[in-house]
Amino acid sequence: MKRSGVIPRRDLDWQAIAILFLAAMLLLFDLGGRSLWWDEIINVYIERQSIRGIFASLSGKPGFYQDIHPPLYHLMMHAWITLVSTSNLAMRLPSALFGLLSVALTYRVGHRLGGRSLARSAAYLMAMSAGGLMYLRMGRYYAMTCALGLLSTWLFLRVWTLPRLSNWLLYSAVALAMYYTDYLVVTVLATHTLYALWSGWKHRRAIVVRLAIMQVVVGLLFTPWLPSMFAQVGWAGKVAQADLAFSPAGYLMKIVFPFLSFTAGETLFPWEIPAIASYAAFGLMLILGITQNPLAREHFLLLLLLVSIPLLGTITVISILLPTIPFIGVPNRTLFALPYFSMLAASG
């Protein structure tokens, strides 16, 4: 007789567990061995201040320790380093754990959209992504936004099929955390809303209306931070523009470079044979995933939107409001799109 709450041994996906173990090894290996990057060092300076000092660094006023983000990640890391330390390992460990959670959630979302086989392949591609591994290990907000974006998508799928109050509350809480972690990751929430309007207005209008109300409420809860956000954008606009900031070539590079980073990483030149092989393999999987997708039509549509809208939306915002960010700064800021890239490629 089975005990309640115990997963039968035959129902465990041992291949998925092996993929998670592989991801853990890759994410944690020599995590504190290399010196901190400059962006990580700036985080250390911000997060070891008092809470008042953190908010001052995020106020958009001229100063050395400035960052253009909401406060949640910095406040979390402030509490963490107060309890632990500011060593290289301590600064990166939360990100690595969020990265491992992202791989697990990639499996969960992939399983929900396309079954066990797609879920395994997507989690494996996510775990083995060269650019993904680099940024998921970094002591910055990137891995946290990736995990929150995936968690919001998983909860959205639950709300879409089982609109219980508990699911709505969890989805709303994660959405609010996304708002206060990174401005750009809310493009994932926008994608959920657009998908709901497109596919559910006729047959699931009540859920669509509740979703819209939830998004408005979460947006209102973010309004206290709007003055700081506008001040940050104004401050960033006074910094020198990046090369090719407003040119068509620059916009094209912002679209292409995340693909290059996520497949072969950023330590290989694009013309090197290993890089070309990676681009070709991943590109072929993406093409097959788009042209011969085995997913249900509504799931394929959602996946396609979760790849395109966050990527293009982020690039548009960067190009218009933050021209200081060059094309090489796009992959880390669109890391939350990588799991959906992986699922789309896995479906091919």
Residue pairs with C-beta under 8 A, 6 or more apart in sequence:
2 8
13 116
13 120
15 120
16 107
16 116
16 119
16 120
16 123
19 103
19 107
19 120
19 123
19 124
19 127
20 100
20 103
20 104
20 107
20 123
20 127
22 124
22 127
23 99
23 100
23 103
23 123
23 126
23 127
24 100
26 127
26 128
26 133
27 96
27 99
27 100
27 133
27 136
27 137
28 96
31 88
31 89
31 92
31 93
31 96
31 137
32 87
32 88
32 89
32 90
32 92
33 88
34 88
35 88
36 44
36 88
36 91
36 139
37 138
37 139
39 138
39 140
40 91
40 92
40 138
40 139
40 140
42 65
42 67
43 67
43 74
43 77
43 91
43 139
43 140
44 81
44 86
44 91
44 139
45 64
45 65
46 53
46 54
46 57
46 58
46 65
46 67
46 74
47 54
47 74
47 77
47 78
47 81
48 78
48 81
48 86
49 56
49 57
49 65
49 78
51 75
51 78
54 71
54 74
54 75
54 78
55 71
55 228
56 63
57 63
57 65
57 66
57 67
57 74
58 66
58 67
58 69
58 70
58 71
58 74
58 228
58 232
59 228
59 231
59 232
60 66
60 228
60 230
60 231
60 232
60 233
60 234
60 235
61 231
61 235
62 235
66 232
66 235
67 74
67 232
68 232
68 233
68 235
68 236
68 322
69 141
69 181
69 182
69 183
69 232
70 179
70 180
70 181
70 182
70 183
70 225
70 229
71 180
71 225
72 177
72 180
72 181
73 140
73 141
73 144
73 181
73 182
76 94
76 144
77 91
77 94
77 139
80 90
80 94
81 90
81 91
84 90
88 139
91 139
92 137
92 138
92 139
94 139
94 143
94 144
95 136
95 137
95 138
95 139
95 140
95 142
95 143
95 144
96 136
96 137
96 143
98 136
98 143
98 144
98 146
98 147
99 132
99 133
99 136
99 137
99 143
99 146
99 147
101 147
102 126
102 136
102 143
102 146
102 147
102 150
102 339
103 123
103 126
103 127
104 123
105 147
105 150
105 151
105 154
105 339
106 119
106 122
106 123
106 126
106 150
106 339
106 342
106 343
107 119
107 120
107 122
107 123
108 119
108 150
108 154
109 119
109 150
109 153
109 154
109 157
109 339
109 343
110 118
110 119
110 120
110 121
110 122
110 123
110 342
110 343
110 346
111 118
111 119
112 154
112 157
113 157
113 295
113 299
113 302
113 303
113 343
114 294
114 295
114 299
114 343
114 346
114 347
118 295
118 343
118 346
118 347
121 342
121 345
121 346
122 339
122 342
122 343
122 345
122 346
123 342
124 346
125 342
125 345
125 346
126 132
126 338
126 339
126 342
127 133
129 262
129 263
129 338
129 342
130 261
130 262
130 263
130 264
130 265
130 266
130 267
130 278
131 258
131 260
131 261
131 262
131 263
131 264
131 265
131 266
131 331
131 338
132 262
132 335
132 338
134 265
134 266
135 142
135 143
135 331
135 332
135 335
136 142
136 143
136 146
136 335
137 143
138 332
140 332
141 181
141 182
142 332
142 333
142 335
143 335
144 181
144 182
145 178
145 181
145 182
145 184
145 185
145 335
145 336
146 335
146 336
146 338
146 339
148 174
148 177
148 178
148 181
148 185
148 336
149 178
149 185
149 188
149 310
149 336
149 339
150 336
150 339
151 174
152 171
152 174
152 175
152 178
152 188
152 189
152 192
153 188
153 192
153 306
155 167
155 170
155 171
155 174
156 171
156 192
158 167
158 171
159 167
159 168
159 171
159 207
159 211
160 196
160 200
160 204
160 207
163 206
163 207
163 210
168 210
168 214
171 214
172 214
172 217
172 218
175 186
175 189
175 214
175 215
175 218
176 218
176 221
176 222
178 185
178 186
178 188
178 189
179 186
179 218
179 219
179 221
179 222
179 225
180 222
180 225
183 229
183 317
184 310
184 313
184 314
184 317
184 318
184 333
184 334
184 336
185 310
185 336
187 309
187 310
187 313
187 314
188 306
188 310
188 336
189 215
189 218
190 309
190 313
191 302
191 305
191 306
191 309
191 310
192 211
193 211
193 212
193 215
194 305
194 309
195 301
195 302
195 305
196 204
196 207
196 208
196 211
197 208
198 301
199 298
199 301
199 302
200 207
200 208
201 208
233 321
233 322
236 321
236 322
236 324
237 321
237 322
237 323
237 324
239 324
240 324
241 323
241 324
242 250
242 323
242 324
242 325
242 326
242 327
242 329
243 250
243 326
244 250
244 253
244 326
244 327
245 319
245 323
245 324
245 326
246 319
246 323
250 319
250 327
251 315
251 319
253 327
254 315
254 318
254 319
254 327
254 330
255 311
255 312
255 315
257 327
257 328
257 330
257 331
258 311
258 330
258 331
258 334
258 337
259 279
259 282
259 283
259 341
260 266
260 270
260 275
260 279
261 331
262 282
262 331
262 338
262 341
263 275
263 278
263 279
263 281
263 282
263 283
264 270
264 274
264 275
264 278
264 279
266 328
266 331
268 274
268 275
269 275
270 276
270 279
282 345
284 348
285 345
285 346
285 348
286 341
286 344
286 345
286 348
287 348
288 348
289 344
289 345
289 346
289 347
289 348
290 304
290 344
290 348
292 348
293 300
293 344
293 347
293 348
294 347
295 303
295 347
300 347
303 340
303 343
303 344
303 347
304 344
306 337
306 340
307 337
307 340
307 341
307 344
310 334
310 336
310 337
310 340
311 334
311 337
314 330
314 333
314 334
314 337
315 330
315 334
318 325
318 329
318 330
318 333
325 333
